[in-house]
Amino acid sequence: KIERTGRALGYMRPRCARVRPARALLIAALIAAFLALGVTAYAALSGGIRELWPALSAAREPFPVEAADDILPQEQSAQAAGWTCRITETYCDDTRIVITARVTCTARYLPVPTDADPDLPAAYYGFDGDGTLGEYAAAKGKELLLMNLGVQDERIGEIGAGIHFENVSDSELLILHDGQKSRVFDSLETSCTVVAQAAESGTLERVGIPLVLTAGSSRTLGVYRPADPDAAPGLRAGEATLTETPLGLCLQYPVEVTDPAAEQTVLFLACEEIDFRGTGGLGFTAADGTTLARLTMGDGAPGDKLTVRYYDGDKQPVGELIFLRVEDGTP
């Protein structure tokens, strides 16, 4: 309990093995204080977006306060043979969808991430003990249940996702799904697909959970035109739109691939004038099939010029684009 609460409070990294005695005493004192607050202690372990979001970044950055009002509590759930999954919270804006869920299993299963390795130490996944994950499950008389979830809807155009899993007990698994989207909508009725596979029997189950996604407010800050659309070899850039979302600034522009090799070479993008902390890359697809480049979760004061650099897998620059503002955004 000390370790699990410590992880939830950010004093220990997820899936760590041991904690120093001095740190354990500090966390124990914090637990006592939290228990005295009643509901606050439960909130720390509720497994919502605020609690799980920091695990997606090496710096353990908190979920932006400006976007917290757009987090919506959810109660949708689905039950299958031996397990139940409940969606707890969602967040949505013009560029991404964030979902948290809690999986609860019967005594038959030990829920773990979909890529869990039974030969890795059980402590890596947050369980007590010095043996492997497979040995831990066997000692408990349980079968590993590999879990994952996501949203697949062409009206959303979601690609890629950051996934964080956290075991809070032998029967409960928390999942944070952070997916990119390339379609804009105000509200959409869709579904979240939960996938569960029993490691030993190979039994595979897919269950859909109804979901209503409501996008938070955003506004356009400006339109930028590339000074030289072909400055990055093999990739012709179009006009870029800079948008302010609840999670920060988003820069997006269409890209015509004139050399397929160039598209494979570019691994990520970066901007000199704005610190974009989120996903930056190519491969997003608009509703009309256009390939898009996008940088997200930006922080900074945008000026009349933006410099976007392309980098390859060795973090070497392979192209540079200069964008100049041609139009102000909406008030």
Number of C-alpha atoms within 10 A of each C-alpha: 11 17 24 21 20 23 24 23 17 16 15 18 17 22 19 16 18 14 15 7 9 9 14 16 13 13 23 17 13 17 18 11 13 17 13 11 11 10 10 13 17 12 14 18 18 16 23 23 26 18 20 28 22 18 21 16 12 8 8 13 11 16 15 14 11 11 17 14 11 18 19 15 14 16 10 16 19 15 15 12 9 12 20 17 24 19 23 21 21 24 23 28 24 23 23 22 22 22 25 28 27 23 23 21 20 15 14 16 23 27 30 27 21 17 9 18 15 16 11 14 21 23 19 17 22 23 23 17 14 13 16 19 26 19 17 22 20 13 10 14 12 18 18 24 26 21 22 22 22 22 22 14 11 11 14 22 17 21 15 13 18 13 20 19 23 24 22 21 16 21 18 20 22 27 27 29 24 23 19 23 23 22 18 17 15 12 12 14 9 17 17 20 16 21 17 22 18 17 16 9 10 11 10 12 13 12 18 17 17 14 19 14 19 19 22 19 14 16 15 17 19 21 21 24 21 23 14 14 18 17 15 17 16 17 21 18 23 20 18 24 20 24 22 21 24 22 24 19 26 26 26 24 21 21 23 17 16 13 12 11 12 17 18 12 14 21 18 19 22 21 19 11 16 21 16 22 15 16 18 20 20 22 15 22 19 16 13 6 8 15 17 20 21 25 26 25 21 23 16 11 9 15 11 13 17 21 15 21 19 22 19 16 11 8 12 12 15 15 19 19 21 17 22 19 19 15 13 13 14 9 6
